[in-house]
Each structure stands twice: as structure tokens, then as C-alpha cells.
Amino acid sequence: MNDITHEPDAHRYVLRRGGELVSALEYRDQGAGTVMHHTVTVPKFRGHGFAGELVEFAVNDVEARGAGPIIPSCWYVADWFARHPERRALLSRG
């Protein structure tokens, strides 16, 4: 089972499986939005959809906390939004 948590002091979201770090998404709080700037998955776990699951969790959390809009400076997060056009309302217009 996957365990996804928000670690606000570290400015990141992490996905662990069996206690082992699988994927992390780092962000910066801009005050008027959240910059998602780096997503990484441990090589042995790549190709199983973990990063996508983590981005979805992070996007939902940012929306629920009213910490948007989201600025996706990470290519993976930008690609995630391209695959989920129904969520594009959360993106920065700038």
C-alpha cells in the first residue's frame, strides 16, 4: 500500500511504499501560488505510475488548502496537467 504525505517543513510531498521512499515532489510557496518545481521517482520504482499518483495528491491538497494557483515549472507536473485538462483551472494564468 502507498502512503502519501505532505511534509510542509521540507516543502515537499512524498510517496512511500512499505516505509521506503518511492517518489517526491518539491514545491515553493510563492504566497500567491505554489510552484511545483521538481518531481523524482527512485529508479527501481519508475514506470509504475507513482509520480502521477503523487502529483494528483499534491494538486488535490493545494486546491483543498486554497494555496493555488499552481505554477508547474517541473516538466512532469506540466505533462500531468496536459493529460488532465479538467484540472487546468488550477494553473496560474501568468
C-alpha positions in Angstrom: 0.0 0.0 0.0 1.2 3.5 -0.8 1.5 6.2 1.9 1.4 9.8 0.6 2.2 12.6 2.9 2.7 16.4 2.8 5.8 17.5 4.6 5.3 21.3 4.8 8.5 22.0 6.7 10.5 20.3 3.9 8.3 21.9 1.1 7.5 18.5 -0.4 5.1 15.7 -0.9 6.4 12.1 -0.6 5.1 8.7 -1.6 6.4 5.7 0.4 5.7 2.1 -0.1 6.3 -0.2 2.9 8.2 2.7 4.5 10.6 3.1 1.6 10.8 6.4 -0.2 9.4 5.9 -3.8 8.8 9.4 -5.1 9.0 13.1 -4.0 7.5 16.3 -5.4 9.2 19.5 -4.2 7.5 22.9 -4.3 7.8 26.6 -3.2 5.0 28.6 -1.7 5.0 31.9 -3.5 2.3 33.4 -1.3 0.1 34.0 -4.4 0.5 30.4 -5.6 2.5 27.2 -5.4 5.5 26.5 -7.7 5.9 22.7 -8.2 9.5 22.6 -9.3 10.9 19.1 -9.0 9.4 15.6 -9.1 11.6 12.5 -8.8 11.0 8.8 -8.5 13.6 6.3 -7.3 14.8 4.5 -10.5 13.7 1.0 -9.4 10.1 2.3 -9.0 9.8 4.2 -12.3 7.2 3.2 -14.8 4.5 2.2 -12.3 2.5 5.4 -12.1 3.8 6.5 -8.7 4.8 10.0 -9.7 1.4 10.6 -11.3 -0.3 9.4 -8.1 1.8 11.8 -6.1 1.2 14.8 -8.4 -2.6 14.1 -8.2 -2.4 14.0 -4.4 -0.4 17.3 -4.3 -2.7 19.1 -6.7 -5.7 18.0 -4.7 -4.0 19.2 -1.5 -3.1 22.6 -2.9 -6.6 23.0 -4.1 -8.1 22.0 -0.7 -5.8 24.4 1.1 -6.5 27.3 -1.2 -2.8 27.5 -1.9 -3.2 27.9 -5.7 -2.8 28.8 -8.4 -0.2 26.1 -9.3 2.8 27.1 -11.4 4.3 23.8 -12.9 8.0 24.6 -13.5 8.7 20.8 -13.4 8.2 19.2 -16.8 6.5 16.2 -15.2 3.9 18.3 -13.5 3.3 20.3 -16.7 2.8 17.0 -18.6 0.4 15.8 -15.9 -1.8 18.9 -16.4 -1.6 18.3 -20.2 -3.0 14.8 -19.6 -5.7 16.1 -17.1 -7.3 19.1 -18.9 -10.2 19.0 -16.4 -7.7 20.3 -13.7 -6.2 23.2 -15.7 -8.4 25.7 -13.9 -5.9 25.4 -11.0 -3.0 26.6 -13.2 -1.5 30.1 -13.0 -2.7 32.3 -15.8 0.6 34.1 -15.9 
